[in-house]
Amino acid sequence: MRLAIALAKRDETKVYPGPFGHAPRFAIYEVAEDGKPRLLEVRENPYAAMEGGDKHQRMRELLKDVDLRVGARFGHGGSVGAFPLADRLEVGPVSVAEALERVRERQNSA
């Protein structure tokens, strides 16, 4: 499984505290069957400052290779936003390590 974690502006060890789509960049991880995450890349978000229009479609395209989006919060409830509830995990403004632990807990409870 691949996941994208919204990264804080100046500290890549923290989750971006605002809406997922406004994060300046994303840490892309591959999570192996044994649950161990491996950082693949840090991907810039060229749409961070964008509002409305086709932002949702652009965000889906930017993260089309990702199965789960992880952020402090998401801008829209239900499946109205760019990503349906099943494809995202709200963790609050925590460290990336804590976010990865919450992903592992989610996998174990599934």
PyMOL CGO cylinders between C-alpha atoms (Angstrom):
from pymol import cmd
from pymol.cgo import CYLINDER

trace = [
    CYLINDER, 0.00, 0.00, 0.00, 1.18, 3.51, -0.78, 0.3, 1, 1, 1, 1, 1, 1,
    CYLINDER, 1.18, 3.51, -0.78, 0.30, 6.48, 1.35, 0.3, 1, 1, 1, 1, 1, 1,
    CYLINDER, 0.30, 6.48, 1.35, 0.82, 10.23, 1.25, 0.3, 1, 1, 1, 1, 1, 1,
    CYLINDER, 0.82, 10.23, 1.25, 1.36, 12.16, 4.47, 0.3, 1, 1, 1, 1, 1, 1,
    CYLINDER, 1.36, 12.16, 4.47, 0.85, 15.94, 4.34, 0.3, 1, 1, 1, 1, 1, 1,
    CYLINDER, 0.85, 15.94, 4.34, 4.09, 17.54, 5.57, 0.3, 1, 1, 1, 1, 1, 1,
    CYLINDER, 4.09, 17.54, 5.57, 4.44, 20.73, 7.59, 0.3, 1, 1, 1, 1, 1, 1,
    CYLINDER, 4.44, 20.73, 7.59, 6.01, 23.75, 5.89, 0.3, 1, 1, 1, 1, 1, 1,
    CYLINDER, 6.01, 23.75, 5.89, 9.33, 23.84, 7.71, 0.3, 1, 1, 1, 1, 1, 1,
    CYLINDER, 9.33, 23.84, 7.71, 9.51, 20.54, 9.56, 0.3, 1, 1, 1, 1, 1, 1,
    CYLINDER, 9.51, 20.54, 9.56, 9.37, 17.26, 7.64, 0.3, 1, 1, 1, 1, 1, 1,
    CYLINDER, 9.37, 17.26, 7.64, 8.90, 15.38, 10.92, 0.3, 1, 1, 1, 1, 1, 1,
    CYLINDER, 8.90, 15.38, 10.92, 5.43, 16.88, 11.47, 0.3, 1, 1, 1, 1, 1, 1,
    CYLINDER, 5.43, 16.88, 11.47, 2.07, 16.58, 9.73, 0.3, 1, 1, 1, 1, 1, 1,
    CYLINDER, 2.07, 16.58, 9.73, 0.81, 19.78, 8.12, 0.3, 1, 1, 1, 1, 1, 1,
    CYLINDER, 0.81, 19.78, 8.12, -1.75, 21.22, 10.61, 0.3, 1, 1, 1, 1, 1, 1,
    CYLINDER, -1.75, 21.22, 10.61, -4.19, 22.60, 8.02, 0.3, 1, 1, 1, 1, 1, 1,
    CYLINDER, -4.19, 22.60, 8.02, -6.35, 21.00, 5.33, 0.3, 1, 1, 1, 1, 1, 1,
    CYLINDER, -6.35, 21.00, 5.33, -4.63, 18.17, 3.43, 0.3, 1, 1, 1, 1, 1, 1,
    CYLINDER, -4.63, 18.17, 3.43, -4.85, 19.87, 0.04, 0.3, 1, 1, 1, 1, 1, 1,
    CYLINDER, -4.85, 19.87, 0.04, -3.04, 22.97, 1.32, 0.3, 1, 1, 1, 1, 1, 1,
    CYLINDER, -3.04, 22.97, 1.32, 0.07, 21.08, 2.46, 0.3, 1, 1, 1, 1, 1, 1,
    CYLINDER, 0.07, 21.08, 2.46, 3.18, 22.30, 0.62, 0.3, 1, 1, 1, 1, 1, 1,
    CYLINDER, 3.18, 22.30, 0.62, 4.44, 18.74, 0.07, 0.3, 1, 1, 1, 1, 1, 1,
    CYLINDER, 4.44, 18.74, 0.07, 3.70, 15.10, 0.76, 0.3, 1, 1, 1, 1, 1, 1,
    CYLINDER, 3.70, 15.10, 0.76, 5.85, 12.26, 2.04, 0.3, 1, 1, 1, 1, 1, 1,
    CYLINDER, 5.85, 12.26, 2.04, 5.08, 9.23, -0.13, 0.3, 1, 1, 1, 1, 1, 1,
    CYLINDER, 5.08, 9.23, -0.13, 5.54, 5.92, 1.68, 0.3, 1, 1, 1, 1, 1, 1,
    CYLINDER, 5.54, 5.92, 1.68, 5.27, 2.30, 0.63, 0.3, 1, 1, 1, 1, 1, 1,
    CYLINDER, 5.27, 2.30, 0.63, 4.00, 0.11, 3.46, 0.3, 1, 1, 1, 1, 1, 1,
    CYLINDER, 4.00, 0.11, 3.46, 5.06, -3.53, 3.14, 0.3, 1, 1, 1, 1, 1, 1,
    CYLINDER, 5.06, -3.53, 3.14, 2.90, -6.48, 4.18, 0.3, 1, 1, 1, 1, 1, 1,
    CYLINDER, 2.90, -6.48, 4.18, 4.86, -6.66, 7.44, 0.3, 1, 1, 1, 1, 1, 1,
    CYLINDER, 4.86, -6.66, 7.44, 3.68, -3.10, 8.18, 0.3, 1, 1, 1, 1, 1, 1,
    CYLINDER, 3.68, -3.10, 8.18, 7.06, -1.43, 7.80, 0.3, 1, 1, 1, 1, 1, 1,
    CYLINDER, 7.06, -1.43, 7.80, 6.91, 1.92, 5.96, 0.3, 1, 1, 1, 1, 1, 1,
    CYLINDER, 6.91, 1.92, 5.96, 9.60, 2.97, 3.50, 0.3, 1, 1, 1, 1, 1, 1,
    CYLINDER, 9.60, 2.97, 3.50, 9.88, 6.59, 2.34, 0.3, 1, 1, 1, 1, 1, 1,
    CYLINDER, 9.88, 6.59, 2.34, 9.88, 6.70, -1.46, 0.3, 1, 1, 1, 1, 1, 1,
    CYLINDER, 9.88, 6.70, -1.46, 9.92, 10.44, -2.09, 0.3, 1, 1, 1, 1, 1, 1,
    CYLINDER, 9.92, 10.44, -2.09, 8.86, 13.87, -0.92, 0.3, 1, 1, 1, 1, 1, 1,
    CYLINDER, 8.86, 13.87, -0.92, 6.50, 15.27, -3.53, 0.3, 1, 1, 1, 1, 1, 1,
    CYLINDER, 6.50, 15.27, -3.53, 5.84, 19.00, -3.90, 0.3, 1, 1, 1, 1, 1, 1,
    CYLINDER, 5.84, 19.00, -3.90, 2.22, 20.18, -4.04, 0.3, 1, 1, 1, 1, 1, 1,
    CYLINDER, 2.22, 20.18, -4.04, 1.97, 22.83, -6.78, 0.3, 1, 1, 1, 1, 1, 1,
    CYLINDER, 1.97, 22.83, -6.78, -1.74, 23.29, -5.93, 0.3, 1, 1, 1, 1, 1, 1,
    CYLINDER, -1.74, 23.29, -5.93, -1.32, 24.14, -2.24, 0.3, 1, 1, 1, 1, 1, 1,
    CYLINDER, -1.32, 24.14, -2.24, -2.45, 27.77, -2.64, 0.3, 1, 1, 1, 1, 1, 1,
    CYLINDER, -2.45, 27.77, -2.64, -5.15, 27.00, -5.18, 0.3, 1, 1, 1, 1, 1, 1,
    CYLINDER, -5.15, 27.00, -5.18, -8.81, 27.41, -4.19, 0.3, 1, 1, 1, 1, 1, 1,
    CYLINDER, -8.81, 27.41, -4.19, -11.83, 25.91, -5.96, 0.3, 1, 1, 1, 1, 1, 1,
    CYLINDER, -11.83, 25.91, -5.96, -11.92, 25.39, -9.68, 0.3, 1, 1, 1, 1, 1, 1,
    CYLINDER, -11.92, 25.39, -9.68, -10.46, 22.05, -10.69, 0.3, 1, 1, 1, 1, 1, 1,
    CYLINDER, -10.46, 22.05, -10.69, -8.21, 21.73, -7.62, 0.3, 1, 1, 1, 1, 1, 1,
    CYLINDER, -8.21, 21.73, -7.62, -9.86, 18.44, -6.55, 0.3, 1, 1, 1, 1, 1, 1,
    CYLINDER, -9.86, 18.44, -6.55, -9.21, 16.88, -9.95, 0.3, 1, 1, 1, 1, 1, 1,
    CYLINDER, -9.21, 16.88, -9.95, -5.62, 18.13, -9.97, 0.3, 1, 1, 1, 1, 1, 1,
    CYLINDER, -5.62, 18.13, -9.97, -5.04, 16.73, -6.46, 0.3, 1, 1, 1, 1, 1, 1,
    CYLINDER, -5.04, 16.73, -6.46, -6.45, 13.35, -7.49, 0.3, 1, 1, 1, 1, 1, 1,
    CYLINDER, -6.45, 13.35, -7.49, -4.07, 13.32, -10.46, 0.3, 1, 1, 1, 1, 1, 1,
    CYLINDER, -4.07, 13.32, -10.46, -1.09, 14.39, -8.31, 0.3, 1, 1, 1, 1, 1, 1,
    CYLINDER, -1.09, 14.39, -8.31, -1.71, 11.52, -5.89, 0.3, 1, 1, 1, 1, 1, 1,
    CYLINDER, -1.71, 11.52, -5.89, -3.17, 8.94, -8.29, 0.3, 1, 1, 1, 1, 1, 1,
    CYLINDER, -3.17, 8.94, -8.29, -0.54, 6.37, -7.28, 0.3, 1, 1, 1, 1, 1, 1,
    CYLINDER, -0.54, 6.37, -7.28, -1.47, 6.62, -3.59, 0.3, 1, 1, 1, 1, 1, 1,
    CYLINDER, -1.47, 6.62, -3.59, -3.97, 4.37, -1.78, 0.3, 1, 1, 1, 1, 1, 1,
    CYLINDER, -3.97, 4.37, -1.78, -4.32, 6.34, 1.48, 0.3, 1, 1, 1, 1, 1, 1,
    CYLINDER, -4.32, 6.34, 1.48, -4.01, 10.05, 2.19, 0.3, 1, 1, 1, 1, 1, 1,
    CYLINDER, -4.01, 10.05, 2.19, -3.00, 11.01, 5.75, 0.3, 1, 1, 1, 1, 1, 1,
    CYLINDER, -3.00, 11.01, 5.75, -3.41, 14.51, 7.13, 0.3, 1, 1, 1, 1, 1, 1,
    CYLINDER, -3.41, 14.51, 7.13, -4.35, 16.58, 10.15, 0.3, 1, 1, 1, 1, 1, 1,
    CYLINDER, -4.35, 16.58, 10.15, -7.71, 17.35, 8.57, 0.3, 1, 1, 1, 1, 1, 1,
    CYLINDER, -7.71, 17.35, 8.57, -9.55, 17.31, 5.28, 0.3, 1, 1, 1, 1, 1, 1,
    CYLINDER, -9.55, 17.31, 5.28, -11.57, 20.20, 3.89, 0.3, 1, 1, 1, 1, 1, 1,
    CYLINDER, -11.57, 20.20, 3.89, -14.82, 18.41, 3.04, 0.3, 1, 1, 1, 1, 1, 1,
    CYLINDER, -14.82, 18.41, 3.04, -16.77, 15.69, 4.79, 0.3, 1, 1, 1, 1, 1, 1,
    CYLINDER, -16.77, 15.69, 4.79, -18.12, 12.56, 3.13, 0.3, 1, 1, 1, 1, 1, 1,
    CYLINDER, -18.12, 12.56, 3.13, -17.06, 11.95, -0.44, 0.3, 1, 1, 1, 1, 1, 1,
    CYLINDER, -17.06, 11.95, -0.44, -17.60, 15.58, -1.50, 0.3, 1, 1, 1, 1, 1, 1,
    CYLINDER, -17.60, 15.58, -1.50, -13.89, 16.48, -1.47, 0.3, 1, 1, 1, 1, 1, 1,
    CYLINDER, -13.89, 16.48, -1.47, -11.08, 15.23, -3.64, 0.3, 1, 1, 1, 1, 1, 1,
    CYLINDER, -11.08, 15.23, -3.64, -10.79, 11.94, -1.74, 0.3, 1, 1, 1, 1, 1, 1,
    CYLINDER, -10.79, 11.94, -1.74, -13.54, 9.66, -0.34, 0.3, 1, 1, 1, 1, 1, 1,
    CYLINDER, -13.54, 9.66, -0.34, -13.52, 8.83, 3.37, 0.3, 1, 1, 1, 1, 1, 1,
    CYLINDER, -13.52, 8.83, 3.37, -12.20, 5.31, 2.72, 0.3, 1, 1, 1, 1, 1, 1,
    CYLINDER, -12.20, 5.31, 2.72, -9.10, 6.77, 1.04, 0.3, 1, 1, 1, 1, 1, 1,
    CYLINDER, -9.10, 6.77, 1.04, -8.07, 9.12, 3.85, 0.3, 1, 1, 1, 1, 1, 1,
    CYLINDER, -8.07, 9.12, 3.85, -7.13, 9.17, 7.51, 0.3, 1, 1, 1, 1, 1, 1,
    CYLINDER, -7.13, 9.17, 7.51, -7.36, 12.22, 9.77, 0.3, 1, 1, 1, 1, 1, 1,
    CYLINDER, -7.36, 12.22, 9.77, -4.67, 12.16, 12.44, 0.3, 1, 1, 1, 1, 1, 1,
    CYLINDER, -4.67, 12.16, 12.44, -4.52, 15.73, 13.72, 0.3, 1, 1, 1, 1, 1, 1,
    CYLINDER, -4.52, 15.73, 13.72, -1.32, 17.84, 13.90, 0.3, 1, 1, 1, 1, 1, 1,
    CYLINDER, -1.32, 17.84, 13.90, 0.97, 15.04, 15.09, 0.3, 1, 1, 1, 1, 1, 1,
    CYLINDER, 0.97, 15.04, 15.09, 4.47, 13.87, 14.21, 0.3, 1, 1, 1, 1, 1, 1,
    CYLINDER, 4.47, 13.87, 14.21, 4.97, 11.83, 11.05, 0.3, 1, 1, 1, 1, 1, 1,
    CYLINDER, 4.97, 11.83, 11.05, 6.06, 8.91, 13.26, 0.3, 1, 1, 1, 1, 1, 1,
    CYLINDER, 6.06, 8.91, 13.26, 2.74, 9.05, 15.14, 0.3, 1, 1, 1, 1, 1, 1,
    CYLINDER, 2.74, 9.05, 15.14, 0.82, 9.30, 11.85, 0.3, 1, 1, 1, 1, 1, 1,
    CYLINDER, 0.82, 9.30, 11.85, 2.59, 6.16, 10.60, 0.3, 1, 1, 1, 1, 1, 1,
    CYLINDER, 2.59, 6.16, 10.60, 1.67, 4.39, 13.86, 0.3, 1, 1, 1, 1, 1, 1,
    CYLINDER, 1.67, 4.39, 13.86, -1.99, 5.31, 13.34, 0.3, 1, 1, 1, 1, 1, 1,
    CYLINDER, -1.99, 5.31, 13.34, -1.82, 3.90, 9.81, 0.3, 1, 1, 1, 1, 1, 1,
    CYLINDER, -1.82, 3.90, 9.81, -0.42, 0.65, 11.26, 0.3, 1, 1, 1, 1, 1, 1,
    CYLINDER, -0.42, 0.65, 11.26, -3.22, 0.54, 13.86, 0.3, 1, 1, 1, 1, 1, 1,
    CYLINDER, -3.22, 0.54, 13.86, -5.79, 1.04, 11.11, 0.3, 1, 1, 1, 1, 1, 1,
    CYLINDER, -5.79, 1.04, 11.11, -4.29, -1.81, 9.09, 0.3, 1, 1, 1, 1, 1, 1,
    CYLINDER, -4.29, -1.81, 9.09, -4.29, -4.12, 12.12, 0.3, 1, 1, 1, 1, 1, 1,
    CYLINDER, -4.29, -4.12, 12.12, -7.93, -3.39, 12.91, 0.3, 1, 1, 1, 1, 1, 1,
    CYLINDER, -7.93, -3.39, 12.91, -9.09, -4.05, 9.35, 0.3, 1, 1, 1, 1, 1, 1,
]
cmd.load_cgo(trace, "trace")
